[in-house]
């Protein structure tokens, strides 16, 4: 059983302002919830059906659990088809990166707005072993329920932080090159692919912002049909990111 | 001005049963609407603001237009932030493919359920010049508003049809090989990539169905972290499709 007030409180975390106010966020679904617990993040509360708890008692360990019915979960969930489990976690503290310390491939997202894209990019980065994503302040909140959902547990393994990309890039050591995805760059297959560097992805609607364009070392484009052919004007931002990550890591 | 009955009628097309009953579908946004008009599809009605019509009169040509206000568009739209234009188009007749005639790379989607994934796959196929997508009957309807939206106009250029994939694949000529995306296949970089063939993608939740697995000639997997490393269990279906298309077309 769960009180009406508690249902209201947890539902309120679907909104950014309440997530920020309380420093909490919600994850739903077995993979998501268990991956966060495994990652050692602080769990405020886990809500699950009796059947789910029987199956996963060991993996849950000492986390505080409230048994609820599917009917109650439906009231709290942000999903059309709620899972049997939902958990409230404590947000990680916001950290900043020192680019002098970066010794790997990282992603920078410039005003990425779509939560589905953000979640999918986090999941893809995780697949390819990319552990750091730095987003501009205008990018969508990584704790947005749709981001958490689309990340399929990967948000527990990939560090996603927010920063002023322009100011941060000014502190970049010279050996870290910036690879920016644009529509009129060099063919992705033909550029150098070092094992450290910054892959910069622009917003869905406007691409990379004007202020950041001069900071790109290599403008790259994913080869499609020859110029002049009638085809899609661009690729979805998460698709472009994935193809670039694949090409760097293959 | 538009009547209440007409608003209700157009809104009803957000549901599959009414789209099928009337043989119509809705597209929203400038790119989507103009790409469909350019493709020569029959337009039942175009609804746009006066300002939009002034900017696009030439491209619209002889299509029947109703001028509406943003307030009216908000009532009809399936989007949170409606565009200034929405159009009702006549669905293309369902065709079937003779695999003996296929002389190119095509996609087959086995029970792909997520409309965002479907739309993104159509957009990606268009980018890479893939003109044919054959979906199992259980896959999401290509005229679902979220599919049309995510396809960003590409649905007007890529032929998407529905068929029984098992029966169809039995009629396949030997020179067309089936490349199936699985989690335990050969490294994508190491398999042959002919310029004709079938790329088979499974559903988001269950992958390629058991019935189709024996029909795969080359099981392929996108290389990620080494086995044993903790990372994402899989890639999103539209991401996997895009990386495979890129690798075949690069």
Interface residues (C-beta under 8 A of the other chain):
Chain A: X31 X116 X120 X123 X124 X126 X127 X128 X129 X150 X152 X153 X154 X157 X189 X222 X223 X224 X225 X229 X230 X231 X232 X233 X234 X235 X236 X238 X239 X242 X243 X246 X247 X249 X250
Chain B: X31 X116 X120 X123 X124 X126 X127 X128 X129 X150 X152 X153 X154 X157 X189 X222 X223 X224 X225 X229 X230 X231 X232 X233 X234 X235 X236 X238 X239 X242 X243 X246 X247 X249 X250
